[in-house]
């Protein structure tokens, strides 16, 4: 097959693949060359303009050395085969064009020759008369200063006044040896027609550029507010398209850089590359391509982006044509991203519904333009309008897609907020239930002992007069024996309801023990307290039927008055209990507290006096209770528990002397002694090979110590102990005493590396929602919820929910009061982190603790060695069983 025929078929195949584009481009066969001598163009009646290409002859000038005279004498002139002038790109070569104009009218014809482009490096205009004399000469082009043009217009034009009944020949010399090449829809206008056509085109271009600028400005504001990466990339893409269009159509040269002609080509080529790359990068981010394609595909796209951006380098050296070649890599990048988005469209990716048609419009428009430039398609004469249309469709569809994406994000955010609100309400409900259960008696619904103590402590702190009535049911054990425990529970529930009906507004009823109740009556003196006690006795004595049996309950009542009988809640409760016991010996079974019977008062005074000097006298002792990791059983830490060996009263329980220390202001010295001793003990244990952490309890008064943070830091530094090895346990009530002050101190301790643990959680007023605002790393569930724990108990709900919510907040959970292996197993199944209690070990002194820890670690090593030995013995046997 002849080579020319094959090339012709290939050309037809390419045109067929872009059939729609060919129609838009005004496809058709190449015009046949016309005769060497073209007729002159009449300047009469050309208001709307006339195409000059059919009347124009062109002449190649290899080497570019031909002058006007040589061009006039040359014989190689030929007709242009297109509706536009188009020379392509050939190094070291120039082109000449000529056209003859005739004015047959009796008046001067004011005409404008418009090349329809601003993208020609060097254009020389010559107007000659029939005798060859040069009437006008001008040198312009986008590589020469803008003021070299005869008319200040963005395109390359030649205005001329042709006298009546005259004829001239216009010669043009084109040189594109180092610049961009372009199609030139060469037209002739009269002055009025030119400005009408120019105004219409300027209006359309202004609408296009204004729309791009407005869209970029709006999305820039959106980006500044949302800081979303795809929005910023879309703004860069819009600005690149805008800069490329402004530069390509000559507006930049005319209005922005008229004295920098070199800058125009660089801006045009650079903007095209940036438009391709930023548009592709935006789509990659917008559709989240990394979720849907392989690593190799992502790297290939990245390499194409880098290769396209490399086209900016030649611009710095004036190699504009090379930069245009690199822009083809950018077009290839757009095509690759388009094909990947088509793949995503078939996979059902929502965003691809916008990116696929957007890039399709851009690819078709750019392909049409490049095919016309490369002469693979006949010139249409539509100039850059397909590019503008394709770009407009692309940026608008991407804008719609971006808006849709932001709307989807908003909907997802609203849905997440609704879920979060539902979860918050659910958590609040759980916390309310947990708080209610923590502060109320499960059987009667009355307040429990802790809640009553808190109420009484509050009233005492306020100096409010309060009558405390301690009620004890007489022979209630006989009731349980007579009607069973279920019947006894029914009796207690009925008594609780009767007790509530007997109270005035503001008075409090609580259940202390199985058969003991407490009534707190603010603003009540002895006389009214006695009347209330008698009313309660008579109310309890009213028979109630349980299981077919009428039950009448008698009770004894002890009464104390604040502040007459005691000034602390603890003393009030203790003395009320003493009075209640004394009431059992009285006929009326009602007893006011008698001061002479309180030997504890003298003991309390002695303990407060001696407590201030206990540390310096060496009377304090530390016991250590192990903490183990529930899942592995590994020893991870211990709690340091202070004890007081009094020279007179013997071993004093911390439940007795710690409140005395808080009341007498001796807390700070005692806490510092414990911290100093605990840190020193950790150092000695570490040197002996026992590297575990210790936890120490601190009180609300300790949080008021301005030097607590500094003291802890100095103690750790002196012994060379990392802050994370020391845990400070603080109760809920201590934190809630002054939340702002507590937060500041705890944050300071946390900065020292110390671990903060909330002790006795579930017995106070705080909630997980409050604790998450504090620098807390650990939560310790109070032993009242653990001691009698079972899978079916009410406490199980509280414990499980507390563990789950704590882990969600990033807190580790410690369970104290573990007194059986069953409870330990149950805690492990719920994900509890650490446990301590009698089921593991009782508190012990340092020597016993070291022996206990050594035995436990030795047993663990033996167990691990046995497991390793079992595996070693198993492997040879397995191997021996295999065929050789």
C-alpha positions, 0 to 999 in steps of 0.5 A: 500500500502506498505510504501516502494512502496509509497516512490519509487513512490514519487521518480519516480514522482520527477524524472519525473518532472525533466526529462530534468535535469535527462537526463543531470545528467545521470539518470537511475536506481540505480546500483545494489550492486556488490559482496562484494569483488571487483576486483583489478584495473589495473594501466596499460592503464588508461591515460584518467582515470578510475572511481573507484566507481565500484571497491570501497567498503564502510563501515559505522563507527557509532560513528567514533571510528574505526581505520585502523586495525578495518576497515580491520577486519570488515565484513560490507563492501559493494559496492557503488550503484553509479558512484560516492562516496556519503555519505550524512550527518549524525552527529557523523558518519564516512565512510571508503572506500577501493580499490585495485590497481595492477600493472601488468607491469614491470615498476613503475606505477605513479598514482593519486587517485582523489576524484574530490572534495575539500569539505570534512572536514577530509580525511585520506589516508592509503596504505597497502600491501597484508600483511596489512603493512601500506606503506603510511599514510596521513591526509588531508581535507578542515578542515586541513591546505593546506600543509598537502596534498601530492600534492598541488592541489585544489581537495583531491588527493593521488599521489602514485608510485606503484612498478612493479608487485605489489598490494596495497589496499588504505583505506580512512576514511571520516568524515563530522560530522560538515561540508559540504558533497559532491559528489566524482567522485573517479577516477584513473589517471596516471600522464600524464592523470591527468595533462591533465584532470586537465589542461582542467578543470582548463581552463574551470573554469578559463574562467568561473571565468574570465568572471565573474570577467570581467563582474563584473568589467565592471558593477562596472564602469557602477555603479560608473558612473550612480549610478543606484541601480540595476547595483550595485546589479548585481555587488554584485550578480556577486561577490557572484557567483564568490566567491562561485565558487572559494571557492567551487572548492578549489581555495580559499583554495589553493591560498588565505587562505591556513592557514585558513581551517575553512574559506573555508566552511564559504565562500562557504556557505555564498557566496551561500546565498548572491548569492541567495539574491543579485540575487533576490534583483536585479531582484526585483529592475530591474523589479520594482516589487513594481509596479505590486504586492500587499503590502503583496507579497512585504513583503513576499519576503522581509521576505524570503530575511531576513530569507535567510540572517539569514543563515550568523549567524550560519557561525560565530559559525561554524555551516556550515550545518545549513547555508547550510539549510538556503541556501535552503530558498535562493533557495525558494526565487529564486523560488518565485521571478521566479514565480512572474516574470512568472506572469509579463511575462504574463502581458507583462513586458519587463524585465521579458523576461530576468529574467524568462529564467535566473532564470529558468536556475539557478533553474534547475542547483541548483535543480539538484545539491541538488537532487543529494546531497540528493540522490533523483537523481542518481549521474551523475558524471558531478560534478558541471558542471550543476551549472556552466552552469546554473550560466553562463546562468543566469548571461549572461541573466541578463547582457543582460537584464540590458543592454536592460534596460539601452538602454530603459532608454537612449531612454526614456531620449532621448525622454524626451530631445526631448520633453523638447527641443520642449517645450523649443522652444515653450516657447521661441516662446511664450516669443518672441511673448510676448516680441514683443507684450510688446514692440510694438504697436499692430496696427502699428507694431512700438515700443510702448512708453515703448520701446522708453523710454528704448531706449532713456534712454539707449542713455542718459546713454551713453551720446549720442546726440539724437534729439527727435521729438514728432509728433501729428496728427492734428484733427485726431478725425475728421478723425475717425468721417469721416471714422470710427475707422476702417478707422482711424486704416487703416490711422494710419497703413499707416502712420506708414509704411511711417514713417519707410521709412523716417528713416535712419539706426539707427533711431527709430520710436514709437507710443505713443498715438492714434494720437501721434508718436515719432522719435528718431534720434541719432547724430542729431543736430537742423538743421538736425532735422528741415529738418527731421521734414519737410520731415515727414510732407510732407510725411504724407500730401501725400493723401491716399485713405481709404474707397473711401476717399482721406485722407491728414494728417497734423501733428505738430512736437516738437523737443528737443536735448540731451544734449542741452535741457535736460539730462534725458529721462523723461525731453526730452520726456516732453519738446518734448511734450511741444514743440509739443503743442506750434507748433500748434500755428505756421504756419509751425507747427514745434517748437524747445524747448524753455527753458523759457517755462519750469516752471517744471524745477524749480519745479524739482530742488525744489523737489530734494532738499526737497526729501532728508529731506522728511522722517525726516520731516514726509512728507512721507505717506504710503497708502495700497492697498489690495490684495485678493486671487482670488479663495476665495476672502480672504484678504491675503496681501496689497501693501504699496504705498509711497506718498509725502505730500510736504509743498508747492506743496501738494501731489506728485505722486510717478511717479514724485518723485521716478525717482527724488530720483533715479537720486539724490541718495535719494532712499536708505533712502526712501526705508528704511523708507518704509520697517521700517514703513511697518514692524512696521505696520504689527506688530501693525495689528497683535496685533489688530488681522489683520495678513496679509503680506505687499509688498514693492517696491525696485529699482535697486539702492536699490540692490546696497546697501551693507547693504540692506539684513542686514537692512531688517533682523534687521527690521524684528527681531526688530518687531518680524515679520517672513520674509515670511510676507514681500514681496519685489517687484523689476522690471524686468529692475532693475534686468537686470541692473546688473544680477549678483549683483541682484542675489546675493542680492536677494539670501541674502534676500531670506535666510532671509525668505523674499518673492521676487516678480518681478514687472511689468512683461512683460514690460522689457527685461527679460524672464521666462527662466532667472527668473527661475535662480533667487530666485523669488517666485512671478510674478506680471503681469503689469497693462498694460496687465490687465486694458483692459483685455478681453477673446478675447483681444491680452493681454489674450494670454500673460496673460494666457501663463504667468500664466501657465508658472509661475505655471510650474516654481513654481511661484505664480502670482499677477495681478495688475490693476484689474478694473472690476469684469469681469476681476477678474472673467476671471483671476480666470478662468485662475488660477491667484493666487492674484489680486489687483486693483480698482475693489477690493479697491483703496489705502487707509491710515492705518485707512481706510484700517483697517476699510475696512479689518474689514468690509470684514472679518466680511462679510466673517464670516457672510457668513460662519455662514449663510452657516453653519446655512443652513447646520444645518437646512437642516440636521434635516429635512433630518433626519425627512424625513427618516423612524423611 
